[in-house]
Amino acid sequence: MGTSRRSLRIAHLIGIGVGLLLLIAGTARLLLVPVECAGHHMESDHVCTDTEKGHTVTRTFDQQRSLRNSTDGFLIVGGLVITTGSAVLMRRENKPAG
């Protein structure tokens, strides 16, 4: 037995909602959240020293900002892909046969 149209529509709406949340979160972080190191606000002359997977990593402010921007970019692009994909699939599913 196939999946009902109603459950597919709900799945597509959830996909659109999740995609929009990712898009909004990524954009908000990019525009509103300052660069941080271990939860502390960084200034342009600061250096961030952190432990990742048992190794100590040191980054300049610009390196830390670049890393954060990459994460935010992933959220934005992922949100766009999920939202667009879900909307296209929902439209295709609702299109009358013919």
GUNU-547536 format. One record per residue (C-alpha): x negated, y, z. Coordinates in steps of 0.001 Angstrom, whole numbers, plus 500000, padded with zeros to 6 digits. Each point is the difference from the previous one (the first is absolute). Layout:
N
XYZ ...
//
This chain:
98
500000500000500000 498627503430499060 499594503047502141 503113502141500203 500054503477498458 500804501534503364 496957498486501729 497760501083497100 501357503542500253 499310500019503741 496447498728499389 499395502727497414 501376502679502337 497706498757502767 497081500144497551 500877503569499076 500277500948503685 496673498392500936 498300501586497000 501333503439500909 498842499561503610 496483499102498821 499978502960497618 501154502417502708 497580498582502596 497023500242497643 500857503536498932 500627501151503579 496711498509501194 498122501594497121 501476503443500596 500564500128503755 497666497673501901 496491501312500707 496923497859499439 499355497914503116 497335497734501434 501167497456502567 503075502136500662 498073503255500443 500304503005497692 496910500480497820 498512503312498881 497855500415496888 496742499828502004 500945496818501908 498717496480499392 502178496961500649 498441496923501575 502289496986500222 499757496230500277 501482497952497164 499814496202499983 497207500058502567 497862502545498117 499467503630500879 500988502311497153 499156503698499820 501830502326497618 499878503721499340 503168502065500050 500207499849496190 499530496226499962 502664499549502673 502393502283498099 499358498074496781 500764496690501738 503206501424501459 501027501460496616 499511496574498402 502397498468502513 502528502771499457 499667499605496235 500689496275500334 503202500768501939 501120502565497412 499272497849496948 501415496882501670 503152501906500911 500399501233496431 499512496510498562 502449498354502401 502639502725499593 499736500066496214 499906496225499667 503024499509502225 501956502728498198 499196498538496575 500952496491501100 503230501265501563 500884501893496826 499194496963497857 502138497785502243 502961502410499833 499789500446496239 502974498378498273 499173497028497794 500415500612496359 
//
